[in-house]
Amino acid sequence: MTQLWRFFVPLLVGMGIWLIPVPVGMDPKAWSLFAIFTSTILALICRPLPLGAICLISMVIAVMVQDMDLTQALSGFGNPVIWLILLVFFIARAFIKTHLGMRIAYFFVKLMGRHTLGLGYGIVATELVIAPVIPSNGARAGGIMFPILKSIAESLGSRVGDGTERRVGAYLTQVCFQGNLITSAMFLTAMAANPMAQSMAKAAGVDITWTNWFMAALVPGLLSIILIPLVLYFVYPPEVKHHPNATQLAREKLKRMGPMSRQEWIMVGVFIFMLFFWIFGARWNIEPTTTALVGVCLLLLSNVLTWEDVLNEQEAWHIFIWFGILVTMAKYLQVLGFIDWFSTSVGGLIQGYDWEWVFLAIILIYFYSHYFFASNTAHVGAMYAAFLAVAIASGTPPLLAALVLGFCSNLFSSMTHYGSTSNVVLYGSGYVPLGTWWALGLLVSIVNLVIWLGAGAIWWKVLGLW
């Protein structure tokens, strides 16, 4: 009986929203789907059932009340992003199975392993180096950083399911996750939705270039990279902070592993192949998911992975189900007009004030409305142009408005476990519980906003953006 609240809180909130009269001009289906979506998010927090079961029930309810038909409800499972998430789990399994991930992990430990904080900065530094040339935060997090992170954590005795998650793995997971989003905000080419924002800004008469994006993001981005690992270190500390023997242990482990095996060399070759096409594939219209799919097939053909390995990745298939459903619901909130109504309503409320206050309100609403989105791209596509137009109309300098909204289009994913591809991959590792993930996400979102709107504003004044 004490657990019944886990069912009733989401149900009562959803029913309460559903009973509210539909706003004028809105499709009733949009309001009904919003009620279901809100209940789903609350249920994911309360956890009356596993995440996949909650989302499956929500999808069935949406179909039964005819907010979506069955074809629409299942359409998310054809989304390339959903498949990319699934595939990077298989790639991570190959890294671990071949022991290549462990070899890389021991190399990192040998260089920076005396202190857990040092390992955190090593992970963020790696992200900073590779972010400008890999235009997919999901590919970076899932295909590159996640296998390395997991191997480092396990090599230091931190595994999921045996009570050692907080030893080092939970902290490194959060550092990797937040670092991925910060570096995505620093470079125009670091996340798929950034060029979309650039295109929308150009349509509004604002010219964003790679250089002015990078220069504007440089100082606040570096401050976030320095401070966020420290903040997490103090509010969510690893149980083991010092590893005095880690460097020597890593040397001994590498020596014991001996030369690289045939399977490791195959894994290296496939990894280089995928890395090349993740970086340059856009020139030939090759999507990151296509590259990951080819990579997994090559691993199967070379017997580095077996089909049993694929089937046994239970967490990957679990994520495939619940995230596919969430993405679909978020998409149809946009299709049915809820997001347009939301953007228009916000614009009407904040006009008529000084541009500084209007712009601050726009940023906060744009930022925290990401709780309703399961994709950066969907959020940018739904709201960026509308909010940019409101900001410019209020007197906000156009380039400043376009750039800051672009930075927020990455940083706002810090709050939930479903806000972008990298969220899902790293949350799916199992190191950080859901409630903790959301609490840390809210805290980091506040710290990032203080950094980017505080120190960032001073830097943008120096650059002459306002």
TORKE-747053 format. One record per residue (C-alpha): residue number from 0; residue in one letter; x, z, y. Coordinates in steps of 0.25 Angstrom, whole numbers. Example, Ala and Ser with C-alpha at 12.3 -4.5 7.8 and 13.67 -1.06 7.14 Angstrom:
! residues 2
ATOM, 0, A, 49, 31, -18
ATOM, 1, S, 55, 29, -4
This chain:
! residues 466
ATOM, 0, M, 0, 0, 0
ATOM, 1, T, 12, 3, 10
ATOM, 2, Q, 16, -12, 9
ATOM, 3, L, 2, -17, 13
ATOM, 4, W, 6, -18, 27
ATOM, 5, R, 15, -29, 24
ATOM, 6, F, 3, -38, 20
ATOM, 7, F, -6, -33, 31
ATOM, 8, V, 2, -34, 43
ATOM, 9, P, 5, -49, 42
ATOM, 10, L, -9, -51, 38
ATOM, 11, L, -16, -43, 49
ATOM, 12, V, -7, -50, 60
ATOM, 13, G, -10, -64, 55
ATOM, 14, M, -25, -61, 54
ATOM, 15, G, -24, -55, 68
ATOM, 16, I, -18, -68, 73
ATOM, 17, W, -28, -77, 66
ATOM, 18, L, -40, -69, 71
ATOM, 19, I, -35, -71, 86
ATOM, 20, P, -42, -83, 92
ATOM, 21, V, -35, -96, 92
ATOM, 22, P, -28, -99, 105
ATOM, 23, V, -35, -110, 113
ATOM, 24, G, -29, -124, 110
ATOM, 25, M, -22, -119, 97
ATOM, 26, D, -25, -125, 83
ATOM, 27, P, -32, -114, 75
ATOM, 28, K, -22, -117, 63
ATOM, 29, A, -10, -114, 72
ATOM, 30, W, -16, -100, 75
ATOM, 31, S, -19, -97, 61
ATOM, 32, L, -5, -102, 56
ATOM, 33, F, 1, -93, 67
ATOM, 34, A, -6, -81, 61
ATOM, 35, I, -1, -85, 47
ATOM, 36, F, 13, -87, 52
ATOM, 37, T, 13, -74, 59
ATOM, 38, S, 8, -66, 47
ATOM, 39, T, 18, -73, 39
ATOM, 40, I, 30, -69, 48
ATOM, 41, L, 25, -54, 48
ATOM, 42, A, 23, -55, 33
ATOM, 43, L, 38, -60, 31
ATOM, 44, I, 42, -47, 39
ATOM, 45, C, 32, -37, 31
ATOM, 46, R, 36, -44, 18
ATOM, 47, P, 24, -41, 10
ATOM, 48, L, 28, -52, 0
ATOM, 49, P, 41, -61, -1
ATOM, 50, L, 43, -70, 10
ATOM, 51, G, 40, -83, 2
ATOM, 52, A, 27, -77, -3
ATOM, 53, I, 23, -73, 11
ATOM, 54, C, 25, -87, 17
ATOM, 55, L, 18, -94, 5
ATOM, 56, I, 6, -85, 7
ATOM, 57, S, 6, -88, 22
ATOM, 58, M, 7, -103, 19
ATOM, 59, V, -5, -103, 9
ATOM, 60, I, -13, -95, 20
ATOM, 61, A, -10, -106, 30
ATOM, 62, V, -14, -117, 21
ATOM, 63, M, -27, -109, 17
ATOM, 64, V, -32, -107, 31
ATOM, 65, Q, -28, -122, 34
ATOM, 66, D, -17, -120, 44
ATOM, 67, M, -9, -129, 36
ATOM, 68, D, -12, -138, 24
ATOM, 69, L, -4, -136, 12
ATOM, 70, T, 5, -149, 15
ATOM, 71, Q, 9, -143, 28
ATOM, 72, A, 11, -129, 23
ATOM, 73, L, 21, -134, 12
ATOM, 74, S, 28, -144, 22
ATOM, 75, G, 39, -134, 26
ATOM, 76, F, 45, -135, 12
ATOM, 77, G, 49, -149, 16
ATOM, 78, N, 56, -144, 28
ATOM, 79, P, 71, -148, 27
ATOM, 80, V, 75, -134, 34
ATOM, 81, I, 68, -127, 22
ATOM, 82, W, 76, -135, 12
ATOM, 83, L, 89, -133, 20
ATOM, 84, I, 87, -118, 18
ATOM, 85, L, 84, -119, 3
ATOM, 86, L, 96, -128, 1
ATOM, 87, V, 106, -119, 9
ATOM, 88, F, 103, -108, -1
ATOM, 89, F, 107, -117, -12
ATOM, 90, I, 120, -121, -5
ATOM, 91, A, 123, -106, -3
ATOM, 92, R, 121, -104, -18
ATOM, 93, A, 131, -114, -21
ATOM, 94, F, 141, -108, -11
ATOM, 95, I, 139, -95, -18
ATOM, 96, K, 139, -101, -32
ATOM, 97, T, 152, -108, -31
ATOM, 98, H, 159, -96, -24
ATOM, 99, L, 162, -105, -12
ATOM, 100, G, 154, -96, -3
ATOM, 101, M, 162, -84, -9
ATOM, 102, R, 175, -91, -6
ATOM, 103, I, 171, -94, 8
ATOM, 104, A, 165, -80, 10
ATOM, 105, Y, 179, -74, 5
ATOM, 106, F, 186, -83, 15
ATOM, 107, F, 177, -77, 27
ATOM, 108, V, 179, -63, 22
ATOM, 109, K, 194, -65, 21
ATOM, 110, L, 194, -69, 36
ATOM, 111, M, 184, -60, 42
ATOM, 112, G, 180, -50, 31
ATOM, 113, R, 185, -37, 36
ATOM, 114, H, 173, -34, 44
ATOM, 115, T, 158, -38, 42
ATOM, 116, L, 157, -41, 57
ATOM, 117, G, 169, -51, 56
ATOM, 118, L, 162, -58, 44
ATOM, 119, G, 149, -59, 53
ATOM, 120, Y, 158, -65, 65
ATOM, 121, G, 164, -75, 54
ATOM, 122, I, 150, -80, 50
ATOM, 123, V, 146, -82, 65
ATOM, 124, A, 159, -89, 68
ATOM, 125, T, 157, -98, 57
ATOM, 126, E, 143, -101, 62
ATOM, 127, L, 149, -104, 76
ATOM, 128, V, 158, -114, 71
ATOM, 129, I, 149, -122, 62
ATOM, 130, A, 136, -121, 70
ATOM, 131, P, 139, -133, 80
ATOM, 132, V, 141, -143, 69
ATOM, 133, I, 130, -139, 59
ATOM, 134, P, 116, -141, 66
ATOM, 135, S, 108, -133, 57
ATOM, 136, N, 109, -118, 57
ATOM, 137, G, 102, -118, 43
ATOM, 138, A, 113, -126, 37
ATOM, 139, R, 124, -117, 43
ATOM, 140, A, 117, -104, 39
ATOM, 141, G, 113, -109, 25
ATOM, 142, G, 123, -119, 21
ATOM, 143, I, 135, -113, 27
ATOM, 144, M, 134, -98, 32
ATOM, 145, F, 125, -92, 22
ATOM, 146, P, 133, -95, 9
ATOM, 147, I, 145, -90, 16
ATOM, 148, L, 138, -77, 21
ATOM, 149, K, 132, -74, 8
ATOM, 150, S, 145, -76, 1
ATOM, 151, I, 152, -67, 11
ATOM, 152, A, 142, -56, 10
ATOM, 153, E, 142, -56, -6
ATOM, 154, S, 157, -56, -6
ATOM, 155, L, 157, -43, 2
ATOM, 156, G, 146, -37, -7
ATOM, 157, S, 134, -40, 1
ATOM, 158, R, 123, -46, -8
ATOM, 159, V, 108, -48, -7
ATOM, 160, G, 99, -39, -16
ATOM, 161, D, 109, -28, -20
ATOM, 162, G, 108, -20, -7
ATOM, 163, T, 121, -25, -1
ATOM, 164, E, 115, -34, 9
ATOM, 165, R, 119, -26, 21
ATOM, 166, R, 133, -24, 16
ATOM, 167, V, 137, -37, 24
ATOM, 168, G, 128, -48, 20
ATOM, 169, A, 116, -44, 29
ATOM, 170, Y, 124, -43, 42
ATOM, 171, L, 132, -56, 39
ATOM, 172, T, 118, -63, 36
ATOM, 173, Q, 113, -59, 50
ATOM, 174, V, 126, -63, 57
ATOM, 175, C, 126, -77, 50
ATOM, 176, F, 111, -79, 54
ATOM, 177, Q, 112, -75, 69
ATOM, 178, G, 125, -82, 70
ATOM, 179, N, 119, -95, 65
ATOM, 180, L, 108, -94, 76
ATOM, 181, I, 118, -91, 87
ATOM, 182, T, 127, -103, 83
ATOM, 183, S, 115, -112, 82
ATOM, 184, A, 111, -108, 97
ATOM, 185, M, 125, -111, 101
ATOM, 186, F, 126, -126, 98
ATOM, 187, L, 116, -137, 100
ATOM, 188, T, 121, -143, 86
ATOM, 189, A, 119, -130, 78
ATOM, 190, M, 104, -130, 75
ATOM, 191, A, 94, -141, 73
ATOM, 192, A, 84, -137, 83
ATOM, 193, N, 95, -137, 94
ATOM, 194, P, 95, -152, 96
ATOM, 195, M, 80, -152, 96
ATOM, 196, A, 80, -142, 108
ATOM, 197, Q, 90, -151, 114
ATOM, 198, S, 81, -163, 113
ATOM, 199, M, 69, -155, 118
ATOM, 200, A, 77, -151, 130
ATOM, 201, K, 81, -165, 133
ATOM, 202, A, 66, -169, 133
ATOM, 203, A, 64, -158, 143
ATOM, 204, G, 76, -164, 152
ATOM, 205, V, 86, -154, 148
ATOM, 206, D, 100, -159, 142
ATOM, 207, I, 106, -150, 131
ATOM, 208, T, 119, -154, 126
ATOM, 209, W, 128, -148, 115
ATOM, 210, T, 138, -143, 126
ATOM, 211, N, 128, -136, 135
ATOM, 212, W, 121, -130, 124
ATOM, 213, F, 134, -124, 118
ATOM, 214, M, 139, -120, 132
ATOM, 215, A, 126, -112, 135
ATOM, 216, A, 126, -106, 121
ATOM, 217, L, 141, -102, 121
ATOM, 218, V, 142, -89, 127
ATOM, 219, P, 128, -83, 122
ATOM, 220, G, 131, -89, 108
ATOM, 221, L, 145, -83, 107
ATOM, 222, L, 140, -69, 112
ATOM, 223, S, 129, -70, 101
ATOM, 224, I, 139, -73, 91
ATOM, 225, I, 148, -61, 95
ATOM, 226, L, 136, -51, 97
ATOM, 227, I, 126, -54, 86
ATOM, 228, P, 135, -51, 74
ATOM, 229, L, 139, -38, 81
ATOM, 230, V, 124, -34, 84
ATOM, 231, L, 121, -37, 69
ATOM, 232, Y, 133, -29, 65
ATOM, 233, F, 128, -17, 72
ATOM, 234, V, 113, -18, 70
ATOM, 235, Y, 114, -23, 55
ATOM, 236, P, 127, -19, 51
ATOM, 237, P, 133, -23, 38
ATOM, 238, E, 136, -11, 28
ATOM, 239, V, 150, -15, 26
ATOM, 240, K, 157, -18, 39
ATOM, 241, H, 172, -18, 35
ATOM, 242, H, 178, -25, 23
ATOM, 243, P, 193, -21, 24
ATOM, 244, N, 196, -27, 10
ATOM, 245, A, 187, -39, 12
ATOM, 246, T, 199, -49, 17
ATOM, 247, Q, 207, -45, 5
ATOM, 248, L, 196, -46, -5
ATOM, 249, A, 192, -60, 0
ATOM, 250, R, 206, -64, -2
ATOM, 251, E, 206, -59, -16
ATOM, 252, K, 193, -65, -19
ATOM, 253, L, 197, -79, -14
ATOM, 254, K, 210, -78, -22
ATOM, 255, R, 202, -74, -34
ATOM, 256, M, 192, -86, -32
ATOM, 257, G, 203, -95, -33
ATOM, 258, P, 203, -110, -29
ATOM, 259, M, 189, -116, -26
ATOM, 260, S, 181, -121, -38
ATOM, 261, R, 175, -135, -40
ATOM, 262, Q, 161, -130, -36
ATOM, 263, E, 167, -124, -24
ATOM, 264, W, 173, -137, -20
ATOM, 265, I, 160, -144, -22
ATOM, 266, M, 153, -134, -14
ATOM, 267, V, 163, -136, -3
ATOM, 268, G, 161, -151, -3
ATOM, 269, V, 146, -150, -3
ATOM, 270, F, 147, -139, 8
ATOM, 271, I, 156, -149, 17
ATOM, 272, F, 146, -160, 14
ATOM, 273, M, 134, -152, 19
ATOM, 274, L, 142, -146, 31
ATOM, 275, F, 145, -161, 35
ATOM, 276, F, 131, -165, 34
ATOM, 277, W, 126, -153, 41
ATOM, 278, I, 135, -156, 52
ATOM, 279, F, 134, -171, 53
ATOM, 280, G, 122, -174, 45
ATOM, 281, A, 113, -176, 58
ATOM, 282, R, 121, -189, 61
ATOM, 283, W, 115, -195, 49
ATOM, 284, N, 101, -188, 49
ATOM, 285, I, 105, -179, 38
ATOM, 286, E, 98, -166, 39
ATOM, 287, P, 104, -152, 35
ATOM, 288, T, 94, -151, 23
ATOM, 289, T, 98, -164, 17
ATOM, 290, T, 113, -160, 18
ATOM, 291, A, 109, -147, 11
ATOM, 292, L, 101, -154, 0
ATOM, 293, V, 112, -164, -3
ATOM, 294, G, 122, -152, -4
ATOM, 295, V, 113, -144, -14
ATOM, 296, C, 111, -157, -22
ATOM, 297, L, 127, -159, -22
ATOM, 298, L, 128, -145, -27
ATOM, 299, L, 118, -147, -38
ATOM, 300, L, 125, -160, -42
ATOM, 301, S, 138, -153, -43
ATOM, 302, N, 132, -141, -51
ATOM, 303, V, 137, -132, -40
ATOM, 304, L, 122, -128, -39
ATOM, 305, T, 113, -128, -51
ATOM, 306, W, 98, -130, -50
ATOM, 307, E, 97, -116, -55
ATOM, 308, D, 104, -111, -43
ATOM, 309, V, 94, -118, -34
ATOM, 310, L, 82, -112, -41
ATOM, 311, N, 88, -98, -41
ATOM, 312, E, 90, -98, -26
ATOM, 313, Q, 77, -90, -25
ATOM, 314, E, 79, -85, -11
ATOM, 315, A, 81, -100, -6
ATOM, 316, W, 67, -104, -12
ATOM, 317, H, 61, -92, -7
ATOM, 318, I, 65, -96, 7
ATOM, 319, F, 61, -110, 5
ATOM, 320, I, 47, -105, 3
ATOM, 321, W, 45, -95, 14
ATOM, 322, F, 53, -102, 25
ATOM, 323, G, 46, -116, 22
ATOM, 324, I, 33, -110, 24
ATOM, 325, L, 37, -103, 37
ATOM, 326, V, 42, -116, 43
ATOM, 327, T, 29, -123, 39
ATOM, 328, M, 21, -112, 46
ATOM, 329, A, 30, -112, 58
ATOM, 330, K, 29, -128, 59
ATOM, 331, Y, 14, -128, 58
ATOM, 332, L, 13, -117, 69
ATOM, 333, Q, 19, -128, 78
ATOM, 334, V, 11, -140, 72
ATOM, 335, L, -2, -133, 74
ATOM, 336, G, 2, -130, 89
ATOM, 337, F, 4, -115, 89
ATOM, 338, I, 19, -116, 94
ATOM, 339, D, 14, -126, 106
ATOM, 340, W, 3, -116, 109
ATOM, 341, F, 13, -104, 109
ATOM, 342, S, 23, -112, 118
ATOM, 343, T, 12, -116, 128
ATOM, 344, S, 7, -102, 129
ATOM, 345, V, 21, -97, 132
ATOM, 346, G, 24, -107, 142
ATOM, 347, G, 11, -104, 150
ATOM, 348, L, 14, -89, 150
ATOM, 349, I, 28, -89, 156
ATOM, 350, Q, 27, -99, 167
ATOM, 351, G, 27, -95, 182
ATOM, 352, Y, 38, -85, 181
ATOM, 353, D, 53, -86, 185
ATOM, 354, W, 61, -95, 175
ATOM, 355, E, 70, -84, 170
ATOM, 356, W, 59, -76, 165
ATOM, 357, V, 51, -88, 160
ATOM, 358, F, 63, -93, 152
ATOM, 359, L, 66, -79, 147
ATOM, 360, A, 52, -78, 142
ATOM, 361, I, 53, -92, 136
ATOM, 362, I, 65, -89, 128
ATOM, 363, L, 60, -76, 123
ATOM, 364, I, 47, -82, 118
ATOM, 365, Y, 54, -95, 113
ATOM, 366, F, 64, -86, 105
ATOM, 367, Y, 54, -76, 99
ATOM, 368, S, 44, -86, 95
ATOM, 369, H, 54, -90, 84
ATOM, 370, Y, 47, -80, 76
ATOM, 371, F, 36, -90, 74
ATOM, 372, F, 46, -101, 69
ATOM, 373, A, 54, -104, 56
ATOM, 374, S, 63, -114, 62
ATOM, 375, N, 71, -116, 75
ATOM, 376, T, 68, -131, 75
ATOM, 377, A, 53, -128, 74
ATOM, 378, H, 54, -118, 86
ATOM, 379, V, 62, -128, 95
ATOM, 380, G, 52, -139, 91
ATOM, 381, A, 40, -131, 95
ATOM, 382, M, 44, -123, 107
ATOM, 383, Y, 58, -127, 113
ATOM, 384, A, 52, -139, 122
ATOM, 385, A, 40, -131, 127
ATOM, 386, F, 48, -118, 130
ATOM, 387, L, 59, -127, 137
ATOM, 388, A, 48, -134, 146
ATOM, 389, V, 42, -120, 150
ATOM, 390, A, 56, -115, 153
ATOM, 391, I, 60, -127, 162
ATOM, 392, A, 46, -127, 169
ATOM, 393, S, 49, -112, 172
ATOM, 394, G, 62, -116, 180
ATOM, 395, T, 72, -112, 169
ATOM, 396, P, 84, -121, 170
ATOM, 397, P, 81, -132, 159
ATOM, 398, L, 95, -132, 152
ATOM, 399, L, 95, -117, 151
ATOM, 400, A, 81, -117, 146
ATOM, 401, A, 84, -128, 135
ATOM, 402, L, 97, -121, 131
ATOM, 403, V, 92, -107, 130
ATOM, 404, L, 79, -111, 122
ATOM, 405, G, 89, -119, 113
ATOM, 406, F, 98, -107, 110
ATOM, 407, C, 85, -99, 107
ATOM, 408, S, 81, -109, 98
ATOM, 409, N, 92, -104, 89
ATOM, 410, L, 93, -89, 92
ATOM, 411, F, 78, -87, 90
ATOM, 412, S, 80, -89, 75
ATOM, 413, S, 87, -75, 74
ATOM, 414, M, 74, -67, 72
ATOM, 415, T, 68, -71, 59
ATOM, 416, H, 72, -75, 45
ATOM, 417, Y, 65, -89, 46
ATOM, 418, G, 68, -93, 60
ATOM, 419, S, 78, -104, 56
ATOM, 420, T, 85, -110, 44
ATOM, 421, S, 96, -100, 45
ATOM, 422, N, 87, -88, 46
ATOM, 423, V, 81, -92, 32
ATOM, 424, V, 94, -94, 25
ATOM, 425, L, 101, -82, 30
ATOM, 426, Y, 88, -73, 28
ATOM, 427, G, 87, -78, 14
ATOM, 428, S, 100, -73, 10
ATOM, 429, G, 93, -59, 9
ATOM, 430, Y, 103, -51, 16
ATOM, 431, V, 94, -46, 27
ATOM, 432, P, 80, -41, 26
ATOM, 433, L, 69, -48, 33
ATOM, 434, G, 65, -36, 43
ATOM, 435, T, 80, -34, 46
ATOM, 436, W, 82, -49, 48
ATOM, 437, W, 70, -49, 59
ATOM, 438, A, 75, -37, 66
ATOM, 439, L, 89, -42, 67
ATOM, 440, G, 84, -55, 71
ATOM, 441, L, 76, -49, 83
ATOM, 442, L, 88, -41, 87
ATOM, 443, V, 97, -53, 87
ATOM, 444, S, 87, -61, 94
ATOM, 445, I, 87, -51, 106
ATOM, 446, V, 102, -50, 106
ATOM, 447, N, 103, -65, 106
ATOM, 448, L, 93, -66, 118
ATOM, 449, V, 101, -56, 126
ATOM, 450, I, 114, -63, 124
ATOM, 451, W, 109, -77, 126
ATOM, 452, L, 99, -74, 138
ATOM, 453, G, 109, -64, 144
ATOM, 454, A, 123, -68, 142
ATOM, 455, G, 118, -82, 140
ATOM, 456, A, 111, -83, 153
ATOM, 457, I, 124, -79, 160
ATOM, 458, W, 132, -89, 153
ATOM, 459, W, 121, -100, 156
ATOM, 460, K, 122, -96, 171
ATOM, 461, V, 137, -98, 170
ATOM, 462, L, 134, -112, 164
ATOM, 463, G, 124, -115, 175
ATOM, 464, L, 112, -116, 166
ATOM, 465, W, 104, -108, 176
